[in-house]
């Protein structure tokens, strides 16, 4: 029993020498001198013996001190550097997550566009060999424009598609239809496809689908890049003068009392960080909205907003457009007899292609988005927890041990009493946000508004419906999207146009056929819109 008491007494003496209590022993400056000179070799600023410290501005003590005014200034610089490096450490994982996924996302859509371009060129070479050579540059320009649009160019998708078909029509007119185009009438022929409807509904369909999917992709990439910018700005926040003084008191004032690396009281550390990061904390509600909006946008990037699915269908749409112009302009219109209704070659080809367009592809973008958003949600409260994350890097005091409260080693942090003891406390949080923080908040507000307008899906952006195929087809009018989408194609009505058209009974609710001269273009457009919707049965008669 006596031996145990003696052992405890020796331990207490050793501990008090390391972390002296108020009014305790005179500090030993030798270790402080050694540590300081390792940071500033050759410096003569550390006193060999304790001094009064009357010239100190922050690390003032009631007793003698191991710090000079020059040391205090150097420690303040070191405190600012420590804060900056600490911010970089705690934000490194978040920044790495966004940067890596932004790079993966950009590489993925580049790959999809490259594959779409190559598939389109291969289709032209295989099915329209006379067009392949002349159309190669047109196709290449289309996919280049799509890439630049995603990256933020001022072009519009409608313009890209119109340019493609405007330049494609003279080629088709000369090489497929055998027409002759003089240099004088080239421009006339180039613009004729719109008025004549030579390519049928496919250019408009292509514009609609590309506009939705490319815009969603563009906004998503913009949001990722802005997220990187926000985190980078946080990394490089510069502590204010008051913050630097508070950090000096937190990390280096203990050195002046001969204590190297004592654990700071958690409450004291949090109070200092709150004062230093008060401006950054203003970002939190906007950051939470950013994460939520990005999740909803990612959840909506399926079906008609899935860039991969849409781009991989472009070769089929362009092929159908070229076959349409060949069928509409390459033959003399004639009325087909009812005995020939079973053939219906062009429309059956169209319906077959439309069904093939609705075949579910693999959607790696969907999996990518979901995994990324799941990981990003772990940082939803990044800014509100920033101070706590920084304080968590500090060594924690053991049970029943003492901690540094800004003035001395004690068993607890006095909390609000610290301001009473130190009316000039550096931890102030009543200042307006710094200009750079205000700029970041404005940027987050803007991108949040954009993502909200483009996002969709359920509450979390991930609806359970329509994960495969197009969710709502391509009809924006409510009347066009009503009724059942289960069809058994009946070969009943024939139109006075160059092809025999098949009629689907359920289309009576969608298309009013008043005369046999009704435009076959219009009919095909409506039929295609409905057939490309989910749930369409492929059961044909």
C-alpha positions as a Python dict, from the first residue, in 0.01 Angstrom:
ca = {
    (1, 'X'): (0, 0, 0),
    (2, 'X'): (283, 235, 89),
    (3, 'X'): (466, 140, -232),
    (4, 'X'): (158, 218, -437),
    (5, 'X'): (120, 562, -278),
    (6, 'X'): (485, 644, -342),
    (7, 'X'): (451, 540, -707),
    (8, 'X'): (145, 766, -749),
    (9, 'X'): (326, 1058, -592),
    (10, 'X'): (623, 1021, -827),
    (11, 'X'): (390, 1008, -1130),
    (12, 'X'): (209, 1323, -1016),
    (13, 'X'): (536, 1511, -971),
    (14, 'X'): (650, 1414, -1319),
    (15, 'X'): (315, 1515, -1468),
    (16, 'X'): (319, 1854, -1296),
    (17, 'X'): (664, 1922, -1436),
    (18, 'X'): (533, 1854, -1786),
    (19, 'X'): (205, 2049, -1746),
    (20, 'X'): (242, 2287, -1450),
    (21, 'X'): (-70, 2410, -1274),
    (22, 'X'): (-140, 2780, -1222),
    (23, 'X'): (113, 2925, -988),
    (24, 'X'): (332, 2620, -1035),
    (25, 'X'): (697, 2582, -1108),
    (26, 'X'): (909, 2816, -1316),
    (27, 'X'): (909, 2685, -1677),
    (28, 'X'): (1214, 2511, -1819),
    (29, 'X'): (1303, 2685, -2146),
    (30, 'X'): (1562, 2438, -2273),
    (31, 'X'): (1317, 2207, -2450),
    (32, 'X'): (1130, 2505, -2588),
    (33, 'X'): (1456, 2643, -2720),
    (34, 'X'): (1546, 2312, -2887),
    (35, 'X'): (1207, 2280, -3059),
    (36, 'X'): (1197, 2642, -3174),
    (37, 'X'): (1549, 2631, -3317),
    (38, 'X'): (1461, 2316, -3511),
    (39, 'X'): (1195, 2524, -3686),
    (40, 'X'): (1410, 2835, -3715),
    (41, 'X'): (1775, 2726, -3721),
    (42, 'X'): (2023, 2980, -3590),
    (43, 'X'): (1759, 3198, -3426),
    (44, 'X'): (1859, 3379, -3108),
    (45, 'X'): (1512, 3473, -2999),
    (46, 'X'): (1455, 3206, -2733),
    (47, 'X'): (1567, 3321, -2389),
    (48, 'X'): (1793, 3079, -2205),
    (49, 'X'): (1605, 3144, -1885),
    (50, 'X'): (1246, 3256, -1825),
    (51, 'X'): (1174, 3626, -1873),
    (52, 'X'): (893, 3855, -1766),
    (53, 'X'): (720, 3860, -2106),
    (54, 'X'): (590, 4213, -2061),
    (55, 'X'): (617, 4280, -2435),
    (56, 'X'): (400, 3983, -2536),
    (57, 'X'): (64, 4069, -2691),
    (58, 'X'): (-116, 3732, -2687),
    (59, 'X'): (70, 3476, -2478),
    (60, 'X'): (71, 3682, -2161),
    (61, 'X'): (109, 3497, -1832),
    (62, 'X'): (105, 3586, -1465),
    (63, 'X'): (451, 3442, -1417),
    (64, 'X'): (776, 3419, -1615),
    (65, 'X'): (771, 3298, -1975),
    (66, 'X'): (998, 3127, -2228),
    (67, 'X'): (877, 3346, -2518),
    (68, 'X'): (1003, 3671, -2662),
    (69, 'X'): (807, 3907, -2885),
    (70, 'X'): (993, 3776, -3193),
    (71, 'X'): (901, 3420, -3101),
    (72, 'X'): (538, 3518, -3063),
    (73, 'X'): (539, 3671, -3412),
    (74, 'X'): (695, 3358, -3561),
    (75, 'X'): (450, 3135, -3377),
    (76, 'X'): (162, 3337, -3520),
    (77, 'X'): (288, 3274, -3875),
    (78, 'X'): (322, 2904, -3791),
    (79, 'X'): (-34, 2900, -3653),
    (80, 'X'): (-174, 3036, -3980),
    (81, 'X'): (24, 2778, -4174),
    (82, 'X'): (-104, 2500, -3947),
    (83, 'X'): (-461, 2613, -4003),
    (84, 'X'): (-423, 2611, -4381),
    (85, 'X'): (-262, 2267, -4383),
    (86, 'X'): (-531, 2139, -4146),
    (87, 'X'): (-805, 2257, -4381),
    (88, 'X'): (-634, 2083, -4670),
    (89, 'X'): (-612, 1760, -4473),
    (90, 'X'): (-976, 1751, -4360),
    (91, 'X'): (-1105, 1842, -4708),
    (92, 'X'): (-869, 1615, -4901),
    (93, 'X'): (-1108, 1320, -4915),
    (94, 'X'): (-1400, 1533, -5034),
    (95, 'X'): (-1190, 1709, -5296),
    (96, 'X'): (-1047, 1381, -5419),
    (97, 'X'): (-1398, 1234, -5448),
    (98, 'X'): (-1528, 1518, -5665),
    (99, 'X'): (-1214, 1560, -5877),
    (100, 'X'): (-1183, 1189, -5954),
    (101, 'X'): (-1550, 1151, -6040),
    (102, 'X'): (-1551, 1464, -6255),
    (103, 'X'): (-1257, 1320, -6450),
    (104, 'X'): (-1426, 979, -6478),
    (105, 'X'): (-1752, 1139, -6589),
    (106, 'X'): (-1581, 1349, -6855),
    (107, 'X'): (-1382, 1052, -6980),
    (108, 'X'): (-1701, 845, -6992),
    (109, 'X'): (-1899, 1090, -7202),
    (110, 'X'): (-1599, 1137, -7432),
    (111, 'X'): (-1596, 761, -7480),
    (112, 'X'): (-1970, 752, -7547),
    (113, 'X'): (-1946, 1032, -7804),
    (114, 'X'): (-1652, 864, -7974),
    (115, 'X'): (-1841, 535, -7988),
    (116, 'X'): (-2152, 709, -8121),
    (117, 'X'): (-1950, 882, -8393),
    (118, 'X'): (-1777, 561, -8500),
    (119, 'X'): (-2105, 368, -8501),
    (120, 'X'): (-2270, 636, -8714),
    (121, 'X'): (-1985, 635, -8965),
    (122, 'X'): (-1989, 254, -8977),
    (123, 'X'): (-2365, 260, -9039),
    (124, 'X'): (-2327, 508, -9325),
    (125, 'X'): (-2049, 307, -9481),
    (126, 'X'): (-2251, -13, -9457),
    (127, 'X'): (-2598, 107, -9560),
    (128, 'X'): (-2530, 428, -9754),
    (129, 'X'): (-2185, 381, -9909),
    (130, 'X'): (-2240, 662, -10156),
    (131, 'X'): (-2288, 902, -9864),
    (132, 'X'): (-2012, 780, -9634),
    (133, 'X'): (-1727, 987, -9776),
    (134, 'X'): (-1913, 1316, -9794),
    (135, 'X'): (-2090, 1271, -9462),
    (136, 'X'): (-1784, 1182, -9257),
    (137, 'X'): (-1689, 1542, -9179),
    (138, 'X'): (-2053, 1629, -9105),
    (139, 'X'): (-2085, 1350, -8851),
    (140, 'X'): (-1750, 1437, -8696),
    (141, 'X'): (-1855, 1801, -8658),
    (142, 'X'): (-2184, 1701, -8496),
    (143, 'X'): (-2015, 1495, -8226),
    (144, 'X'): (-1747, 1760, -8173),
    (145, 'X'): (-2018, 2022, -8125),
    (146, 'X'): (-2194, 1793, -7877),
    (147, 'X'): (-1873, 1756, -7676),
    (148, 'X'): (-1812, 2132, -7674),
    (149, 'X'): (-2172, 2192, -7569),
    (150, 'X'): (-2132, 1965, -7268),
    (151, 'X'): (-1815, 2153, -7177),
    (152, 'X'): (-2003, 2484, -7184),
    (153, 'X'): (-2008, 2624, -7538),
    (154, 'X'): (-2277, 2873, -7640),
    (155, 'X'): (-2410, 2658, -7924),
    (156, 'X'): (-2755, 2500, -7915),
    (157, 'X'): (-2848, 2140, -7980),
    (158, 'X'): (-3122, 2237, -8226),
    (159, 'X'): (-2867, 2429, -8432),
    (160, 'X'): (-2625, 2133, -8435),
    (161, 'X'): (-2891, 1894, -8561),
    (162, 'X'): (-3028, 2144, -8814),
    (163, 'X'): (-2679, 2198, -8955),
    (164, 'X'): (-2626, 1822, -8985),
    (165, 'X'): (-2946, 1759, -9180),
    (166, 'X'): (-2911, 2081, -9377),
    (167, 'X'): (-2576, 1965, -9511),
    (168, 'X'): (-2681, 1602, -9535),
    (169, 'X'): (-2981, 1668, -9759),
    (170, 'X'): (-2785, 1789, -10066),
    (171, 'X'): (-2568, 1478, -10037),
    (172, 'X'): (-2872, 1255, -10012),
    (173, 'X'): (-3039, 1440, -10300),
    (174, 'X'): (-2741, 1389, -10528),
    (175, 'X'): (-2612, 1048, -10430),
    (176, 'X'): (-2919, 859, -10309),
    (177, 'X'): (-3193, 1018, -10515),
    (178, 'X'): (-2979, 1086, -10822),
    (179, 'X'): (-3066, 1455, -10841),
    (180, 'X'): (-2836, 1726, -10971),
    (181, 'X'): (-2752, 2034, -10772),
    (182, 'X'): (-2590, 2333, -10934),
    (183, 'X'): (-2371, 2566, -10735),
    (184, 'X'): (-2645, 2827, -10761),
    (185, 'X'): (-2916, 2611, -10604),
    (186, 'X'): (-2701, 2443, -10335),
    (187, 'X'): (-2829, 2673, -10061),
    (188, 'X'): (-3185, 2630, -10181),
    (189, 'X'): (-3161, 2253, -10163),
    (190, 'X'): (-2983, 2270, -9828),
    (191, 'X'): (-3279, 2446, -9670),
    (192, 'X'): (-3548, 2251, -9853),
    (193, 'X'): (-3551, 1954, -9615),
    (194, 'X'): (-3733, 2149, -9345),
    (195, 'X'): (-4026, 2262, -9559),
    (196, 'X'): (-4058, 1932, -9739),
    (197, 'X'): (-4024, 1717, -9429),
    (198, 'X'): (-3784, 1502, -9625),
    (199, 'X'): (-3631, 1339, -9317),
    (200, 'X'): (-3964, 1289, -9149),
    (201, 'X'): (-3996, 1331, -8772),
    (202, 'X'): (-3643, 1216, -8697),
    (203, 'X'): (-3460, 1553, -8689),
    (204, 'X'): (-3714, 1689, -8440),
    (205, 'X'): (-3696, 1371, -8235),
    (206, 'X'): (-3319, 1390, -8240),
    (207, 'X'): (-3328, 1752, -8124),
    (208, 'X'): (-3565, 1672, -7839),
    (209, 'X'): (-3374, 1375, -7703),
    (210, 'X'): (-3031, 1530, -7743),
    (211, 'X'): (-3142, 1859, -7587),
    (212, 'X'): (-3267, 1687, -7273),
    (213, 'X'): (-2980, 1446, -7226),
    (214, 'X'): (-2694, 1679, -7320),
    (215, 'X'): (-2828, 1961, -7105),
    (216, 'X'): (-2851, 1732, -6803),
    (217, 'X'): (-2495, 1614, -6869),
    (218, 'X'): (-2372, 1970, -6910),
    (219, 'X'): (-2532, 2090, -6585),
    (220, 'X'): (-2402, 1787, -6395),
    (221, 'X'): (-2045, 1852, -6510),
    (222, 'X'): (-2078, 2223, -6430),
    (223, 'X'): (-2197, 2135, -6081),
    (224, 'X'): (-1902, 1902, -6026),
    (225, 'X'): (-1654, 2167, -6137),
    (226, 'X'): (-1814, 2424, -5910),
    (227, 'X'): (-1795, 2180, -5620),
    (228, 'X'): (-1422, 2149, -5680),
    (229, 'X'): (-1394, 2528, -5684),
    (230, 'X'): (-1582, 2558, -5354),
    (231, 'X'): (-1361, 2305, -5178),
    (232, 'X'): (-1045, 2461, -5323),
    (233, 'X'): (-1152, 2798, -5189),
    (234, 'X'): (-1208, 2644, -4848),
    (235, 'X'): (-860, 2496, -4861),
    (236, 'X'): (-709, 2838, -4913),
    (237, 'X'): (-905, 3042, -4661),
    (238, 'X'): (-666, 3288, -4501),
    (239, 'X'): (-706, 3331, -4124),
    (240, 'X'): (-785, 3687, -4021),
    (241, 'X'): (-573, 3874, -3769),
    (242, 'X'): (-810, 3786, -3486),
    (243, 'X'): (-818, 3423, -3595),
    (244, 'X'): (-438, 3408, -3609),
    (245, 'X'): (-418, 3536, -3252),
    (246, 'X'): (-671, 3278, -3136),
    (247, 'X'): (-481, 2998, -3312),
    (248, 'X'): (-159, 3122, -3153),
    (249, 'X'): (-321, 3096, -2810),
    (250, 'X'): (-457, 2751, -2894),
    (251, 'X'): (-140, 2590, -3030),
    (252, 'X'): (170, 2783, -2924),
    (253, 'X'): (107, 2985, -2608),
    (254, 'X'): (160, 2666, -2402),
    (255, 'X'): (521, 2666, -2528),
    (256, 'X'): (576, 2993, -2349),
    (257, 'X'): (498, 2815, -2023),
    (258, 'X'): (734, 2531, -2102),
    (259, 'X'): (463, 2290, -2220),
    (260, 'X'): (515, 2126, -2558),
    (261, 'X'): (208, 1985, -2731),
    (262, 'X'): (-40, 1970, -2442),
    (263, 'X'): (-393, 1857, -2537),
    (264, 'X'): (-630, 2147, -2586),
    (265, 'X'): (-965, 2139, -2413),
    (266, 'X'): (-1223, 2037, -2672),
    (267, 'X'): (-1452, 2327, -2586),
    (268, 'X'): (-1168, 2578, -2623),
    (269, 'X'): (-1065, 2435, -2960),
    (270, 'X'): (-1423, 2443, -3086),
    (271, 'X'): (-1468, 2804, -2972),
    (272, 'X'): (-1154, 2907, -3159),
    (273, 'X'): (-1258, 2722, -3476),
    (274, 'X'): (-1605, 2872, -3461),
    (275, 'X'): (-1450, 3216, -3455),
    (276, 'X'): (-1210, 3135, -3737),
    (277, 'X'): (-1460, 2949, -3958),
    (278, 'X'): (-1771, 3152, -3891),
    (279, 'X'): (-1768, 3277, -4251),
    (280, 'X'): (-1724, 2929, -4395),
    (281, 'X'): (-2012, 2805, -4180),
    (282, 'X'): (-2239, 3038, -4378),
    (283, 'X'): (-2178, 2810, -4675),
    (284, 'X'): (-2335, 2507, -4500),
    (285, 'X'): (-2705, 2550, -4595),
    (286, 'X'): (-2611, 2620, -4955),
    (287, 'X'): (-2371, 2325, -4958),
    (288, 'X'): (-2645, 2094, -4828),
    (289, 'X'): (-2873, 2217, -5107),
    (290, 'X'): (-2591, 2157, -5355),
    (291, 'X'): (-2549, 1793, -5249),
    (292, 'X'): (-2924, 1737, -5250),
    (293, 'X'): (-2972, 1904, -5589),
    (294, 'X'): (-2685, 1711, -5743),
    (295, 'X'): (-2839, 1388, -5617),
    (296, 'X'): (-3175, 1469, -5773),
    (297, 'X'): (-3013, 1569, -6100),
    (298, 'X'): (-2811, 1248, -6112),
    (299, 'X'): (-3124, 1049, -6032),
    (300, 'X'): (-3304, 1206, -6326),
    (301, 'X'): (-3027, 1126, -6575),
    (302, 'X'): (-3194, 815, -6706),
    (303, 'X'): (-3429, 740, -6992),
    (304, 'X'): (-3465, 1052, -7205),
    (305, 'X'): (-3197, 1233, -7001),
    (306, 'X'): (-2946, 950, -7021),
    (307, 'X'): (-2680, 1078, -7258),
    (308, 'X'): (-2537, 734, -7321),
    (309, 'X'): (-2870, 580, -7416),
    (310, 'X'): (-2958, 870, -7644),
    (311, 'X'): (-2620, 896, -7817),
    (312, 'X'): (-2604, 522, -7883),
    (313, 'X'): (-2941, 549, -8058),
    (314, 'X'): (-2827, 826, -8293),
    (315, 'X'): (-2703, 592, -8570),
    (316, 'X'): (-3048, 430, -8580),
    (317, 'X'): (-3225, 764, -8594),
    (318, 'X'): (-2999, 895, -8871),
    (319, 'X'): (-3046, 570, -9065),
    (320, 'X'): (-3423, 598, -9033),
    (321, 'X'): (-3408, 960, -9148),
    (322, 'X'): (-3208, 867, -9457),
    (323, 'X'): (-3437, 575, -9535),
    (324, 'X'): (-3730, 808, -9491),
    (325, 'X'): (-3599, 1058, -9745),
    (326, 'X'): (-3524, 772, -9983),
    (327, 'X'): (-3871, 626, -9939),
    (328, 'X'): (-4057, 956, -9960),
    (329, 'X'): (-3866, 1109, -10248),
    (330, 'X'): (-3727, 811, -10433),
    (331, 'X'): (-4055, 660, -10550),
    (332, 'X'): (-4368, 784, -10721),
    (333, 'X'): (-4655, 797, -10471),
    (334, 'X'): (-4921, 540, -10538),
    (335, 'X'): (-5226, 408, -10362),
    (336, 'X'): (-5184, 55, -10237),
    (337, 'X'): (-5467, -195, -10260),
    (338, 'X'): (-5608, -359, -9948),
    (339, 'X'): (-5464, -691, -10066),
    (340, 'X'): (-5116, -549, -10026),
    (341, 'X'): (-5167, -405, -9681),
    (342, 'X'): (-4988, -696, -9519),
    (343, 'X'): (-4653, -587, -9663),
    (344, 'X'): (-4641, -233, -9526),
    (345, 'X'): (-4261, -235, -9575),
    (346, 'X'): (-4153, 109, -9463),
    (347, 'X'): (-4371, 143, -9157),
    (348, 'X'): (-4299, -209, -9041),
    (349, 'X'): (-3931, -126, -9080),
    (350, 'X'): (-3987, 192, -8880),
    (351, 'X'): (-4177, 13, -8606),
    (352, 'X'): (-3912, -257, -8594),
    (353, 'X'): (-3643, 6, -8557),
    (354, 'X'): (-3843, 190, -8294),
    (355, 'X'): (-3880, -127, -8094),
    (356, 'X'): (-3509, -187, -8124),
    (357, 'X'): (-3454, 166, -7996),
    (358, 'X'): (-3648, 77, -7684),
    (359, 'X'): (-3438, -227, -7609),
    (360, 'X'): (-3272, -175, -7275),
    (361, 'X'): (-2903, -104, -7290),
    (362, 'X'): (-2662, -131, -7004),
    (363, 'X'): (-2645, 199, -6817),
    (364, 'X'): (-2306, 229, -6645),
    (365, 'X'): (-2371, 602, -6602),
    (366, 'X'): (-2665, 516, -6377),
    (367, 'X'): (-2447, 301, -6150),
    (368, 'X'): (-2170, 559, -6158),
    (369, 'X'): (-2407, 839, -6057),
    (370, 'X'): (-2562, 640, -5777),
    (371, 'X'): (-2230, 538, -5622),
    (372, 'X'): (-2090, 889, -5647),
    (373, 'X'): (-2396, 1055, -5492),
    (374, 'X'): (-2402, 796, -5215),
    (375, 'X'): (-2043, 883, -5128),
    (376, 'X'): (-2104, 1256, -5162),
    (377, 'X'): (-2397, 1244, -4919),
    (378, 'X'): (-2147, 1149, -4651),
    (379, 'X'): (-2019, 1507, -4681),
    (380, 'X'): (-2360, 1677, -4665),
    (381, 'X'): (-2264, 1849, -4338),
    (382, 'X'): (-1904, 1914, -4431),
    (383, 'X'): (-1907, 2285, -4346),
    (384, 'X'): (-2100, 2260, -4021),
    (385, 'X'): (-1858, 1989, -3908),
    (386, 'X'): (-1541, 2158, -4031),
    (387, 'X'): (-1439, 2295, -3691),
    (388, 'X'): (-1507, 1961, -3524),
    (389, 'X'): (-1297, 1785, -3787),
    (390, 'X'): (-1006, 2019, -3722),
    (391, 'X'): (-1034, 1977, -3346),
    (392, 'X'): (-1047, 1599, -3388),
    (393, 'X'): (-694, 1615, -3524),
    (394, 'X'): (-576, 1753, -3189),
    (395, 'X'): (-448, 1503, -2929),
    (396, 'X'): (-731, 1423, -2691),
    (397, 'X'): (-667, 1434, -2315),
    (398, 'X'): (-681, 1102, -2137),
    (399, 'X'): (-951, 1033, -1881),
    (400, 'X'): (-925, 1256, -1574),
    (401, 'X'): (-624, 1439, -1718),
    (402, 'X'): (-573, 1810, -1770),
    (403, 'X'): (-614, 2013, -2089),
    (404, 'X'): (-513, 2356, -2213),
    (405, 'X'): (-791, 2613, -2183),
    (406, 'X'): (-607, 2907, -2338),
    (407, 'X'): (-451, 3029, -2015),
    (408, 'X'): (-342, 2728, -1816),
    (409, 'X'): (-370, 2354, -1773),
    (410, 'X'): (-700, 2272, -1610),
    (411, 'X'): (-948, 1988, -1575),
    (412, 'X'): (-1218, 2162, -1775),
    (413, 'X'): (-1288, 2441, -2021),
    (414, 'X'): (-1470, 2736, -1860),
    (415, 'X'): (-1687, 2793, -2168),
    (416, 'X'): (-1851, 3135, -2175),
    (417, 'X'): (-1643, 3233, -1875),
    (418, 'X'): (-1340, 3253, -2101),
    (419, 'X'): (-1476, 3570, -2257),
    (420, 'X'): (-1529, 3715, -1912),
    (421, 'X'): (-1170, 3636, -1818),
    (422, 'X'): (-1042, 3766, -2151),
    (423, 'X'): (-1259, 4049, -2278),
    (424, 'X'): (-1031, 4084, -2582),
    (425, 'X'): (-1091, 3722, -2684),
    (426, 'X'): (-997, 3660, -3044),
    (427, 'X'): (-1288, 3426, -3115),
    (428, 'X'): (-1548, 3657, -3264),
    (429, 'X'): (-1817, 3536, -3498),
    (430, 'X'): (-2030, 3845, -3544),
    (431, 'X'): (-1849, 3967, -3854),
    (432, 'X'): (-2005, 3942, -4200),
    (433, 'X'): (-1870, 3672, -4433),
    (434, 'X'): (-1551, 3749, -4618),
    (435, 'X'): (-1592, 3859, -4982),
    (436, 'X'): (-1455, 3529, -5111),
    (437, 'X'): (-1709, 3336, -4901),
    (438, 'X'): (-1989, 3556, -5034),
    (439, 'X'): (-1876, 3479, -5389),
    (440, 'X'): (-1885, 3106, -5321),
    (441, 'X'): (-2233, 3135, -5168),
    (442, 'X'): (-2355, 3322, -5477),
    (443, 'X'): (-2213, 3052, -5704),
    (444, 'X'): (-2375, 2777, -5500),
    (445, 'X'): (-2708, 2959, -5512),
    (446, 'X'): (-2685, 2981, -5891),
    (447, 'X'): (-2591, 2617, -5952),
    (448, 'X'): (-2853, 2504, -5698),
    (449, 'X'): (-3120, 2690, -5892),
    (450, 'X'): (-3004, 2526, -6215),
    (451, 'X'): (-2990, 2173, -6071),
    (452, 'X'): (-3334, 2213, -5913),
    (453, 'X'): (-3480, 2312, -6249),
    (454, 'X'): (-3315, 2015, -6423),
    (455, 'X'): (-3345, 1752, -6149),
    (456, 'X'): (-3625, 1501, -6120),
    (457, 'X'): (-3711, 1159, -5988),
    (458, 'X'): (-3836, 1100, -5637),
    (459, 'X'): (-3759, 1285, -5318),
    (460, 'X'): (-3399, 1170, -5332),
    (461, 'X'): (-3380, 1188, -5710),
    (462, 'X'): (-3395, 811, -5753),
    (463, 'X'): (-3742, 700, -5855),
    (464, 'X'): (-3807, 331, -5889),
    (465, 'X'): (-3998, 369, -6214),
    (466, 'X'): (-3859, 383, -6560),
    (467, 'X'): (-3503, 281, -6488),
    (468, 'X'): (-3486, 128, -6831),
    (469, 'X'): (-3591, 283, -7160),
    (470, 'X'): (-3752, 622, -7197),
    (471, 'X'): (-3981, 710, -6909),
    (472, 'X'): (-4226, 935, -7089),
    (473, 'X'): (-4149, 904, -7455),
    (474, 'X'): (-4106, 1226, -7644),
    (475, 'X'): (-4449, 1383, -7615),
    (476, 'X'): (-4474, 1698, -7409),
    (477, 'X'): (-4845, 1750, -7460),
    (478, 'X'): (-5053, 1572, -7199),
    (479, 'X'): (-5311, 1470, -7459),
    (480, 'X'): (-5044, 1296, -7660),
    (481, 'X'): (-4937, 1080, -7369),
    (482, 'X'): (-5274, 943, -7260),
    (483, 'X'): (-5422, 602, -7320),
    (484, 'X'): (-5284, 253, -7325),
    (485, 'X'): (-4952, 175, -7489),
    (486, 'X'): (-5029, -189, -7566),
    (487, 'X'): (-5063, -243, -7940),
    (488, 'X'): (-5156, -516, -8179),
    (489, 'X'): (-5088, -360, -8514),
    (490, 'X'): (-5388, -393, -8743),
    (491, 'X'): (-5327, -345, -9112),
    (492, 'X'): (-5651, -160, -9185),
    (493, 'X'): (-5602, 185, -9332),
    (494, 'X'): (-5396, 289, -9625),
    (495, 'X'): (-5291, 647, -9689),
    (496, 'X'): (-5253, 823, -10021),
    (497, 'X'): (-4877, 854, -9989),
    (498, 'X'): (-4580, 667, -10122),
    (499, 'X'): (-4585, 399, -9853),
    (500, 'X'): (-4851, 174, -9711),
    (501, 'X'): (-4920, 279, -9353),
    (502, 'X'): (-5026, 52, -9072),
    (503, 'X'): (-5288, 163, -8830),
    (504, 'X'): (-5291, 95, -8455),
    (505, 'X'): (-5638, 110, -8296),
    (506, 'X'): (-5513, 276, -7980),
    (507, 'X'): (-5390, 568, -8191),
    (508, 'X'): (-5749, 678, -8249),
    (509, 'X'): (-5720, 866, -7919),
    (510, 'X'): (-5400, 1030, -8031),
    (511, 'X'): (-5439, 1100, -8401),
    (512, 'X'): (-5752, 1221, -8575),
    (513, 'X'): (-5740, 1085, -8930),
    (514, 'X'): (-5985, 1297, -9127),
    (515, 'X'): (-5899, 1211, -9485),
    (516, 'X'): (-5690, 969, -9680),
    (517, 'X'): (-5475, 1266, -9771),
    (518, 'X'): (-5372, 1306, -9405),
    (519, 'X'): (-4998, 1358, -9384),
    (520, 'X'): (-4812, 1032, -9348),
    (521, 'X'): (-4533, 1227, -9184),
    (522, 'X'): (-4764, 1333, -8905),
    (523, 'X'): (-4895, 983, -8857),
    (524, 'X'): (-4547, 832, -8842),
    (525, 'X'): (-4437, 1096, -8596),
    (526, 'X'): (-4726, 1019, -8361),
    (527, 'X'): (-4680, 645, -8402),
    (528, 'X'): (-4310, 668, -8332),
    (529, 'X'): (-4370, 884, -8024),
    (530, 'X'): (-4606, 628, -7874),
    (531, 'X'): (-4416, 318, -7978),
    (532, 'X'): (-4098, 446, -7819),
    (533, 'X'): (-4270, 478, -7481),
    (534, 'X'): (-4215, 211, -7212),
    (535, 'X'): (-4453, -78, -7191),
    (536, 'X'): (-4516, -103, -7564),
    (537, 'X'): (-4592, -459, -7663),
    (538, 'X'): (-4401, -599, -7956),
    (539, 'X'): (-4685, -835, -8037),
    (540, 'X'): (-4777, -757, -8396),
    (541, 'X'): (-5014, -926, -8635),
}
